[in-house]
Amino acid sequence: MLGSFEYKLDGNGDALALDIKLDSVSAKALARLDRYISWPDILKLTENDPEAAKAAERLHTVLQHMGQ
């Protein structure tokens, strides 16, 4: 199915598992989305929230890898 994107989130609290299934069209679209996000602005906004800043950095890394 063209443009398919499914996810499943299991668990609660500190024990979460995220399973994402997507086709190459959706993967490429997410990788392109990375170019439109102002990561320096995100990190500036999260400077008082270290967990959110770390999550933003990880998301940025994932999106970059999807584009390779």
N, CA, C and O atoms as a Maestro MAE file, in Angstrom:
{
 s_m_m2io_version
 :::
 2.0.0
}

f_m_ct {
 s_m_title
 :::
 protein
 m_atom[272] {
  # First column is atom index #
  i_m_mmod_type
  r_m_x_coord
  r_m_y_coord
  r_m_z_coord
  i_m_residue_number
  s_m_chain_name
  s_m_pdb_residue_name
  s_m_pdb_atom_name
  i_m_atomic_number
  :::
  1 25 0.841 -1.179 0.000 1 A "MET " " N  " 7
  2 3 0.000 0.000 0.000 1 A "MET " " CA " 6
  3 2 0.888 1.244 0.000 1 A "MET " " C  " 6
  4 15 1.737 1.411 0.875 1 A "MET " " O  " 8
  5 25 0.689 2.089 -0.960 2 A "LEU " " N  " 7
  6 3 1.504 3.276 -1.117 2 A "LEU " " CA " 6
  7 2 1.213 4.280 -0.006 2 A "LEU " " C  " 6
  8 15 0.059 4.615 0.263 2 A "LEU " " O  " 8
  9 25 2.290 4.758 0.639 3 A "GLY " " N  " 7
  10 3 2.132 5.738 1.698 3 A "GLY " " CA " 6
  11 2 1.652 5.154 3.016 3 A "GLY " " C  " 6
  12 15 1.044 5.853 3.827 3 A "GLY " " O  " 8
  13 25 1.924 3.873 3.229 4 A "SER " " N  " 7
  14 3 1.437 3.252 4.463 4 A "SER " " CA " 6
  15 2 2.316 3.632 5.655 4 A "SER " " C  " 6
  16 15 3.536 3.751 5.541 4 A "SER " " O  " 8
  17 25 1.669 3.817 6.783 5 A "PHE " " N  " 7
  18 3 2.341 4.164 8.037 5 A "PHE " " CA " 6
  19 2 1.495 3.612 9.165 5 A "PHE " " C  " 6
  20 15 0.349 4.021 9.354 5 A "PHE " " O  " 8
  21 25 2.064 2.682 9.913 6 A "GLU " " N  " 7
  22 3 1.373 2.110 11.061 6 A "GLU " " CA " 6
  23 2 2.310 2.147 12.258 6 A "GLU " " C  " 6
  24 15 3.525 2.015 12.114 6 A "GLU " " O  " 8
  25 25 1.743 2.324 13.422 7 A "TYR " " N  " 7
  26 3 2.569 2.253 14.622 7 A "TYR " " CA " 6
  27 2 1.788 1.553 15.724 7 A "TYR " " C  " 6
  28 15 0.558 1.524 15.731 7 A "TYR " " O  " 8
  29 25 2.541 0.999 16.641 8 A "LYS " " N  " 7
  30 3 1.952 0.317 17.791 8 A "LYS " " CA " 6
  31 2 2.784 0.698 19.008 8 A "LYS " " C  " 6
  32 15 4.008 0.562 19.002 8 A "LYS " " O  " 8
  33 25 2.121 1.170 20.038 9 A "LEU " " N  " 7
  34 3 2.777 1.565 21.274 9 A "LEU " " CA " 6
  35 2 2.301 0.628 22.370 9 A "LEU " " C  " 6
  36 15 1.111 0.572 22.678 9 A "LEU " " O  " 8
  37 25 3.228 -0.099 22.950 10 A "ASP " " N  " 7
  38 3 2.900 -1.052 24.014 10 A "ASP " " CA " 6
  39 2 3.573 -0.646 25.313 10 A "ASP " " C  " 6
  40 15 4.660 -0.069 25.311 10 A "ASP " " O  " 8
  41 25 2.926 -0.947 26.402 11 A "GLY " " N  " 7
  42 3 3.498 -0.710 27.719 11 A "GLY " " CA " 6
  43 2 2.966 0.568 28.333 11 A "GLY " " C  " 6
  44 15 2.061 1.218 27.809 11 A "GLY " " O  " 8
  45 25 3.568 0.904 29.471 12 A "ASN " " N  " 7
  46 3 3.210 2.139 30.150 12 A "ASN " " CA " 6
  47 2 4.331 2.520 31.099 12 A "ASN " " C  " 6
  48 15 5.230 1.724 31.370 12 A "ASN " " O  " 8
  49 25 4.270 3.718 31.592 13 A "GLY " " N  " 7
  50 3 5.298 4.188 32.516 13 A "GLY " " CA " 6
  51 2 6.671 4.239 31.866 13 A "GLY " " C  " 6
  52 15 6.843 4.819 30.793 13 A "GLY " " O  " 8
  53 25 7.640 3.628 32.526 14 A "ASP " " N  " 7
  54 3 9.019 3.645 32.026 14 A "ASP " " CA " 6
  55 2 9.312 2.528 31.037 14 A "ASP " " C  " 6
  56 15 10.408 2.480 30.478 14 A "ASP " " O  " 8
  57 25 8.368 1.635 30.808 15 A "ALA " " N  " 7
  58 3 8.600 0.494 29.915 15 A "ALA " " CA " 6
  59 2 7.680 0.599 28.697 15 A "ALA " " C  " 6
  60 15 6.565 0.079 28.697 15 A "ALA " " O  " 8
  61 25 8.166 1.272 27.674 16 A "LEU " " N  " 7
  62 3 7.381 1.456 26.455 16 A "LEU " " CA " 6
  63 2 8.109 0.817 25.275 16 A "LEU " " C  " 6
  64 15 9.338 0.819 25.208 16 A "LEU " " O  " 8
  65 25 7.337 0.280 24.364 17 A "ALA " " N  " 7
  66 3 7.888 -0.252 23.117 17 A "ALA " " CA " 6
  67 2 7.114 0.376 21.971 17 A "ALA " " C  " 6
  68 15 5.883 0.373 21.963 17 A "ALA " " O  " 8
  69 25 7.838 0.907 21.016 18 A "LEU " " N  " 7
  70 3 7.231 1.542 19.850 18 A "LEU " " CA " 6
  71 2 7.634 0.756 18.611 18 A "LEU " " C  " 6
  72 15 8.820 0.578 18.335 18 A "LEU " " O  " 8
  73 25 6.649 0.294 17.879 19 A "ASP " " N  " 7
  74 3 6.880 -0.453 16.651 19 A "ASP " " CA " 6
  75 2 6.290 0.368 15.503 19 A "ASP " " C  " 6
  76 15 5.098 0.674 15.505 19 A "ASP " " O  " 8
  77 25 7.122 0.722 14.530 20 A "ILE " " N  " 7
  78 3 6.669 1.522 13.394 20 A "ILE " " CA " 6
  79 2 6.880 0.721 12.116 20 A "ILE " " C  " 6
  80 15 7.961 0.189 11.864 20 A "ILE " " O  " 8
  81 25 5.829 0.651 11.324 21 A "LYS " " N  " 7
  82 3 5.902 -0.007 10.019 21 A "LYS " " CA " 6
  83 2 5.488 1.007 8.966 21 A "LYS " " C  " 6
  84 15 4.391 1.562 9.025 21 A "LYS " " O  " 8
  85 25 6.376 1.247 7.997 22 A "LEU " " N  " 7
  86 3 6.068 2.187 6.957 22 A "LEU " " CA " 6
  87 2 6.748 1.767 5.662 22 A "LEU " " C  " 6
  88 15 7.745 1.045 5.677 22 A "LEU " " O  " 8
  89 25 6.212 2.215 4.569 23 A "ASP " " N  " 7
  90 3 6.814 1.901 3.281 23 A "ASP " " CA " 6
  91 2 7.869 2.957 2.939 23 A "ASP " " C  " 6
  92 15 8.054 3.929 3.671 23 A "ASP " " O  " 8
  93 25 8.547 2.748 1.823 24 A "SER " " N  " 7
  94 3 9.635 3.656 1.456 24 A "SER " " CA " 6
  95 2 9.146 5.066 1.139 24 A "SER " " C  " 6
  96 15 9.876 6.034 1.353 24 A "SER " " O  " 8
  97 25 7.938 5.194 0.640 25 A "VAL " " N  " 7
  98 3 7.387 6.529 0.352 25 A "VAL " " CA " 6
  99 2 7.255 7.327 1.647 25 A "VAL " " C  " 6
  100 15 7.650 8.491 1.701 25 A "VAL " " O  " 8
  101 25 6.701 6.706 2.687 26 A "SER " " N  " 7
  102 3 6.550 7.387 3.975 26 A "SER " " CA " 6
  103 2 7.901 7.646 4.622 26 A "SER " " C  " 6
  104 15 8.103 8.697 5.231 26 A "SER " " O  " 8
  105 25 8.833 6.699 4.497 27 A "ALA " " N  " 7
  106 3 10.165 6.878 5.071 27 A "ALA " " CA " 6
  107 2 10.871 8.067 4.426 27 A "ALA " " C  " 6
  108 15 11.491 8.876 5.115 27 A "ALA " " O  " 8
  109 25 10.776 8.168 3.108 28 A "LYS " " N  " 7
  110 3 11.408 9.294 2.416 28 A "LYS " " CA " 6
  111 2 10.736 10.611 2.784 28 A "LYS " " C  " 6
  112 15 11.410 11.634 2.905 28 A "LYS " " O  " 8
  113 25 9.429 10.598 2.962 29 A "ALA " " N  " 7
  114 3 8.715 11.815 3.359 29 A "ALA " " CA " 6
  115 2 9.145 12.261 4.754 29 A "ALA " " C  " 6
  116 15 9.332 13.454 4.991 29 A "ALA " " O  " 8
  117 25 9.303 11.311 5.679 30 A "LEU " " N  " 7
  118 3 9.764 11.665 7.023 30 A "LEU " " CA " 6
  119 2 11.184 12.206 6.984 30 A "LEU " " C  " 6
  120 15 11.515 13.142 7.712 30 A "LEU " " O  " 8
  121 25 12.015 11.627 6.145 31 A "ALA " " N  " 7
  122 3 13.387 12.118 6.022 31 A "ALA " " CA " 6
  123 2 13.393 13.546 5.479 31 A "ALA " " C  " 6
  124 15 14.189 14.371 5.928 31 A "ALA " " O  " 8
  125 25 12.516 13.849 4.517 32 A "ARG " " N  " 7
  126 3 12.430 15.211 4.007 32 A "ARG " " CA " 6
  127 2 11.908 16.170 5.071 32 A "ARG " " C  " 6
  128 15 12.335 17.323 5.130 32 A "ARG " " O  " 8
  129 25 10.998 15.706 5.900 33 A "LEU " " N  " 7
  130 3 10.456 16.534 6.974 33 A "LEU " " CA " 6
  131 2 11.567 17.059 7.876 33 A "LEU " " C  " 6
  132 15 11.484 18.175 8.390 33 A "LEU " " O  " 8
  133 25 12.601 16.254 8.065 34 A "ASP " " N  " 7
  134 3 13.728 16.645 8.904 34 A "ASP " " CA " 6
  135 2 14.349 17.958 8.437 34 A "ASP " " C  " 6
  136 15 14.844 18.733 9.255 34 A "ASP " " O  " 8
  137 25 14.327 18.211 7.143 35 A "ARG " " N  " 7
  138 3 14.923 19.446 6.608 35 A "ARG " " CA " 6
  139 2 14.128 20.687 6.992 35 A "ARG " " C  " 6
  140 15 14.675 21.790 7.014 35 A "ARG " " O  " 8
  141 25 12.840 20.519 7.295 36 A "TYR " " N  " 7
  142 3 11.983 21.660 7.597 36 A "TYR " " CA " 6
  143 2 11.921 21.996 9.085 36 A "TYR " " C  " 6
  144 15 11.398 23.042 9.472 36 A "TYR " " O  " 8
  145 25 12.446 21.120 9.896 37 A "ILE " " N  " 7
  146 3 12.423 21.340 11.344 37 A "ILE " " CA " 6
  147 2 13.663 22.140 11.737 37 A "ILE " " C  " 6
  148 15 14.781 21.783 11.365 37 A "ILE " " O  " 8
  149 25 13.467 23.198 12.472 38 A "SER " " N  " 7
  150 3 14.586 24.017 12.941 38 A "SER " " CA " 6
  151 2 15.096 23.423 14.252 38 A "SER " " C  " 6
  152 15 14.636 23.780 15.337 38 A "SER " " O  " 8
  153 25 16.051 22.514 14.124 39 A "TRP " " N  " 7
  154 3 16.562 21.818 15.310 39 A "TRP " " CA " 6
  155 2 17.237 22.757 16.300 39 A "TRP " " C  " 6
  156 15 17.080 22.559 17.505 39 A "TRP " " O  " 8
  157 25 17.975 23.764 15.860 40 A "PRO " " N  " 7
  158 3 18.535 24.698 16.855 40 A "PRO " " CA " 6
  159 2 17.439 25.389 17.674 40 A "PRO " " C  " 6
  160 15 17.600 25.603 18.875 40 A "PRO " " O  " 8
  161 25 16.324 25.738 17.020 41 A "ASP " " N  " 7
  162 3 15.213 26.357 17.747 41 A "ASP " " CA " 6
  163 2 14.600 25.378 18.736 41 A "ASP " " C  " 6
  164 15 14.261 25.754 19.858 41 A "ASP " " O  " 8
  165 25 14.458 24.124 18.325 42 A "ILE " " N  " 7
  166 3 13.898 23.098 19.221 42 A "ILE " " CA " 6
  167 2 14.797 22.942 20.450 42 A "ILE " " C  " 6
  168 15 14.312 22.909 21.581 42 A "ILE " " O  " 8
  169 25 16.104 22.846 20.221 43 A "LEU " " N  " 7
  170 3 17.025 22.669 21.347 43 A "LEU " " CA " 6
  171 2 17.029 23.893 22.260 43 A "LEU " " C  " 6
  172 15 17.181 23.766 23.475 43 A "LEU " " O  " 8
  173 25 16.860 25.075 21.673 44 A "LYS " " N  " 7
  174 3 16.793 26.292 22.489 44 A "LYS " " CA " 6
  175 2 15.527 26.283 23.354 44 A "LYS " " C  " 6
  176 15 15.562 26.658 24.526 44 A "LYS " " O  " 8
  177 25 14.416 25.851 22.761 45 A "LEU " " N  " 7
  178 3 13.153 25.799 23.500 45 A "LEU " " CA " 6
  179 2 13.175 24.750 24.613 45 A "LEU " " C  " 6
  180 15 12.447 24.868 25.599 45 A "LEU " " O  " 8
  181 25 14.007 23.732 24.451 46 A "THR " " N  " 7
  182 3 14.042 22.643 25.439 46 A "THR " " CA " 6
  183 2 15.249 22.720 26.363 46 A "THR " " C  " 6
  184 15 15.565 21.750 27.052 46 A "THR " " O  " 8
  185 25 15.926 23.867 26.385 47 A "GLU " " N  " 7
  186 3 17.144 23.963 27.193 47 A "GLU " " CA " 6
  187 2 16.891 23.746 28.692 47 A "GLU " " C  " 6
  188 15 17.808 23.363 29.418 47 A "GLU " " O  " 8
  189 25 15.678 23.982 29.154 48 A "ASN " " N  " 7
  190 3 15.344 23.747 30.559 48 A "ASN " " CA " 6
  191 2 14.677 22.393 30.777 48 A "ASN " " C  " 6
  192 15 14.192 22.101 31.870 48 A "ASN " " O  " 8
  193 25 14.655 21.580 29.745 49 A "ASP " " N  " 7
  194 3 14.043 20.253 29.824 49 A "ASP " " CA " 6
  195 2 14.992 19.251 29.167 49 A "ASP " " C  " 6
  196 15 14.829 18.922 27.991 49 A "ASP " " O  " 8
  197 25 15.982 18.765 29.920 50 A "PRO " " N  " 7
  198 3 17.007 17.901 29.338 50 A "PRO " " CA " 6
  199 2 16.463 16.630 28.679 50 A "PRO " " C  " 6
  200 15 17.006 16.172 27.673 50 A "PRO " " O  " 8
  201 25 15.398 16.063 29.240 51 A "GLU " " N  " 7
  202 3 14.841 14.848 28.635 51 A "GLU " " CA " 6
  203 2 14.247 15.143 27.260 51 A "GLU " " C  " 6
  204 15 14.429 14.368 26.320 51 A "GLU " " O  " 8
  205 25 13.537 16.264 27.145 52 A "ALA " " N  " 7
  206 3 12.955 16.641 25.856 52 A "ALA " " CA " 6
  207 2 14.051 16.972 24.842 52 A "ALA " " C  " 6
  208 15 13.937 16.628 23.666 52 A "ALA " " O  " 8
  209 25 15.100 17.633 25.295 53 A "ALA " " N  " 7
  210 3 16.218 17.950 24.399 53 A "ALA " " CA " 6
  211 2 16.872 16.677 23.883 53 A "ALA " " C  " 6
  212 15 17.195 16.578 22.699 53 A "ALA " " O  " 8
  213 25 17.066 15.710 24.759 54 A "LYS " " N  " 7
  214 3 17.673 14.441 24.347 54 A "LYS " " CA " 6
  215 2 16.753 13.688 23.384 54 A "LYS " " C  " 6
  216 15 17.225 13.087 22.419 54 A "LYS " " O  " 8
  217 25 15.455 13.717 23.642 55 A "ALA " " N  " 7
  218 3 14.495 13.074 22.743 55 A "ALA " " CA " 6
  219 2 14.516 13.743 21.369 55 A "ALA " " C  " 6
  220 15 14.437 13.059 20.349 55 A "ALA " " O  " 8
  221 25 14.621 15.071 21.336 56 A "ALA " " N  " 7
  222 3 14.687 15.794 20.064 56 A "ALA " " CA " 6
  223 2 15.940 15.411 19.289 56 A "ALA " " C  " 6
  224 15 15.883 15.224 18.074 56 A "ALA " " O  " 8
  225 25 17.064 15.294 19.975 57 A "GLU " " N  " 7
  226 3 18.306 14.898 19.321 57 A "GLU " " CA " 6
  227 2 18.188 13.487 18.739 57 A "GLU " " C  " 6
  228 15 18.660 13.223 17.634 57 A "GLU " " O  " 8
  229 25 17.560 12.597 19.485 58 A "ARG " " N  " 7
  230 3 17.390 11.221 18.997 58 A "ARG " " CA " 6
  231 2 16.451 11.172 17.797 58 A "ARG " " C  " 6
  232 15 16.703 10.439 16.840 58 A "ARG " " O  " 8
  233 25 15.377 11.944 17.843 59 A "LEU " " N  " 7
  234 3 14.453 11.985 16.715 59 A "LEU " " CA " 6
  235 2 15.162 12.524 15.472 59 A "LEU " " C  " 6
  236 15 14.987 11.995 14.374 59 A "LEU " " O  " 8
  237 25 15.950 13.564 15.646 60 A "HIS " " N  " 7
  238 3 16.716 14.130 14.538 60 A "HIS " " CA " 6
  239 2 17.643 13.071 13.934 60 A "HIS " " C  " 6
  240 15 17.742 12.958 12.713 60 A "HIS " " O  " 8
  241 25 18.314 12.303 14.777 61 A "THR " " N  " 7
  242 3 19.208 11.240 14.317 61 A "THR " " CA " 6
  243 2 18.446 10.174 13.543 61 A "THR " " C  " 6
  244 15 18.902 9.723 12.492 61 A "THR " " O  " 8
  245 25 17.298 9.772 14.055 62 A "VAL " " N  " 7
  246 3 16.485 8.755 13.376 62 A "VAL " " CA " 6
  247 2 16.047 9.247 12.002 62 A "VAL " " C  " 6
  248 15 16.145 8.510 11.021 62 A "VAL " " O  " 8
  249 25 15.566 10.477 11.925 63 A "LEU " " N  " 7
  250 3 15.116 11.025 10.655 63 A "LEU " " CA " 6
  251 2 16.265 11.142 9.661 63 A "LEU " " C  " 6
  252 15 16.073 10.922 8.465 63 A "LEU " " O  " 8
  253 25 17.445 11.484 10.139 64 A "GLN " " N  " 7
  254 3 18.610 11.553 9.255 64 A "GLN " " CA " 6
  255 2 18.951 10.174 8.706 64 A "GLN " " C  " 6
  256 15 19.250 10.042 7.519 64 A "GLN " " O  " 8
  257 25 18.912 9.153 9.542 65 A "HIS " " N  " 7
  258 3 19.220 7.787 9.096 65 A "HIS " " CA " 6
  259 2 18.185 7.282 8.094 65 A "HIS " " C  " 6
  260 15 18.517 6.516 7.189 65 A "HIS " " O  " 8
  261 25 16.950 7.702 8.251 66 A "MET " " N  " 7
  262 3 15.918 7.278 7.315 66 A "MET " " CA " 6
  263 2 16.187 7.824 5.914 66 A "MET " " C  " 6
  264 15 15.783 7.219 4.921 66 A "MET " " O  " 8
  265 25 16.864 8.959 5.838 67 A "GLY " " N  " 7
  266 3 17.154 9.580 4.563 67 A "GLY " " CA " 6
  267 2 18.347 8.992 3.834 67 A "GLY " " C  " 6
  268 15 18.636 9.377 2.702 67 A "GLY " " O  " 8
  269 25 19.039 8.065 4.471 68 A "GLN " " N  " 7
  270 3 20.231 7.472 3.850 68 A "GLN " " CA " 6
  271 2 19.886 6.233 3.058 68 A "GLN " " C  " 6
  272 15 20.770 5.610 2.470 68 A "GLN " " O  " 8
  :::
 }
 m_bond[271] {
  # First column is bond index #
  i_m_from
  i_m_to
  i_m_order
  :::
  1 1 2 1
  2 2 3 1
  3 3 4 2
  4 3 5 1
  5 5 6 1
  6 6 7 1
  7 7 8 2
  8 7 9 1
  9 9 10 1
  10 10 11 1
  11 11 12 2
  12 11 13 1
  13 13 14 1
  14 14 15 1
  15 15 16 2
  16 15 17 1
  17 17 18 1
  18 18 19 1
  19 19 20 2
  20 19 21 1
  21 21 22 1
  22 22 23 1
  23 23 24 2
  24 23 25 1
  25 25 26 1
  26 26 27 1
  27 27 28 2
  28 27 29 1
  29 29 30 1
  30 30 31 1
  31 31 32 2
  32 31 33 1
  33 33 34 1
  34 34 35 1
  35 35 36 2
  36 35 37 1
  37 37 38 1
  38 38 39 1
  39 39 40 2
  40 39 41 1
  41 41 42 1
  42 42 43 1
  43 43 44 2
  44 43 45 1
  45 45 46 1
  46 46 47 1
  47 47 48 2
  48 47 49 1
  49 49 50 1
  50 50 51 1
  51 51 52 2
  52 51 53 1
  53 53 54 1
  54 54 55 1
  55 55 56 2
  56 55 57 1
  57 57 58 1
  58 58 59 1
  59 59 60 2
  60 59 61 1
  61 61 62 1
  62 62 63 1
  63 63 64 2
  64 63 65 1
  65 65 66 1
  66 66 67 1
  67 67 68 2
  68 67 69 1
  69 69 70 1
  70 70 71 1
  71 71 72 2
  72 71 73 1
  73 73 74 1
  74 74 75 1
  75 75 76 2
  76 75 77 1
  77 77 78 1
  78 78 79 1
  79 79 80 2
  80 79 81 1
  81 81 82 1
  82 82 83 1
  83 83 84 2
  84 83 85 1
  85 85 86 1
  86 86 87 1
  87 87 88 2
  88 87 89 1
  89 89 90 1
  90 90 91 1
  91 91 92 2
  92 91 93 1
  93 93 94 1
  94 94 95 1
  95 95 96 2
  96 95 97 1
  97 97 98 1
  98 98 99 1
  99 99 100 2
  100 99 101 1
  101 101 102 1
  102 102 103 1
  103 103 104 2
  104 103 105 1
  105 105 106 1
  106 106 107 1
  107 107 108 2
  108 107 109 1
  109 109 110 1
  110 110 111 1
  111 111 112 2
  112 111 113 1
  113 113 114 1
  114 114 115 1
  115 115 116 2
  116 115 117 1
  117 117 118 1
  118 118 119 1
  119 119 120 2
  120 119 121 1
  121 121 122 1
  122 122 123 1
  123 123 124 2
  124 123 125 1
  125 125 126 1
  126 126 127 1
  127 127 128 2
  128 127 129 1
  129 129 130 1
  130 130 131 1
  131 131 132 2
  132 131 133 1
  133 133 134 1
  134 134 135 1
  135 135 136 2
  136 135 137 1
  137 137 138 1
  138 138 139 1
  139 139 140 2
  140 139 141 1
  141 141 142 1
  142 142 143 1
  143 143 144 2
  144 143 145 1
  145 145 146 1
  146 146 147 1
  147 147 148 2
  148 147 149 1
  149 149 150 1
  150 150 151 1
  151 151 152 2
  152 151 153 1
  153 153 154 1
  154 154 155 1
  155 155 156 2
  156 155 157 1
  157 157 158 1
  158 158 159 1
  159 159 160 2
  160 159 161 1
  161 161 162 1
  162 162 163 1
  163 163 164 2
  164 163 165 1
  165 165 166 1
  166 166 167 1
  167 167 168 2
  168 167 169 1
  169 169 170 1
  170 170 171 1
  171 171 172 2
  172 171 173 1
  173 173 174 1
  174 174 175 1
  175 175 176 2
  176 175 177 1
  177 177 178 1
  178 178 179 1
  179 179 180 2
  180 179 181 1
  181 181 182 1
  182 182 183 1
  183 183 184 2
  184 183 185 1
  185 185 186 1
  186 186 187 1
  187 187 188 2
  188 187 189 1
  189 189 190 1
  190 190 191 1
  191 191 192 2
  192 191 193 1
  193 193 194 1
  194 194 195 1
  195 195 196 2
  196 195 197 1
  197 197 198 1
  198 198 199 1
  199 199 200 2
  200 199 201 1
  201 201 202 1
  202 202 203 1
  203 203 204 2
  204 203 205 1
  205 205 206 1
  206 206 207 1
  207 207 208 2
  208 207 209 1
  209 209 210 1
  210 210 211 1
  211 211 212 2
  212 211 213 1
  213 213 214 1
  214 214 215 1
  215 215 216 2
  216 215 217 1
  217 217 218 1
  218 218 219 1
  219 219 220 2
  220 219 221 1
  221 221 222 1
  222 222 223 1
  223 223 224 2
  224 223 225 1
  225 225 226 1
  226 226 227 1
  227 227 228 2
  228 227 229 1
  229 229 230 1
  230 230 231 1
  231 231 232 2
  232 231 233 1
  233 233 234 1
  234 234 235 1
  235 235 236 2
  236 235 237 1
  237 237 238 1
  238 238 239 1
  239 239 240 2
  240 239 241 1
  241 241 242 1
  242 242 243 1
  243 243 244 2
  244 243 245 1
  245 245 246 1
  246 246 247 1
  247 247 248 2
  248 247 249 1
  249 249 250 1
  250 250 251 1
  251 251 252 2
  252 251 253 1
  253 253 254 1
  254 254 255 1
  255 255 256 2
  256 255 257 1
  257 257 258 1
  258 258 259 1
  259 259 260 2
  260 259 261 1
  261 261 262 1
  262 262 263 1
  263 263 264 2
  264 263 265 1
  265 265 266 1
  266 266 267 1
  267 267 268 2
  268 267 269 1
  269 269 270 1
  270 270 271 1
  271 271 272 2
  :::
 }
}
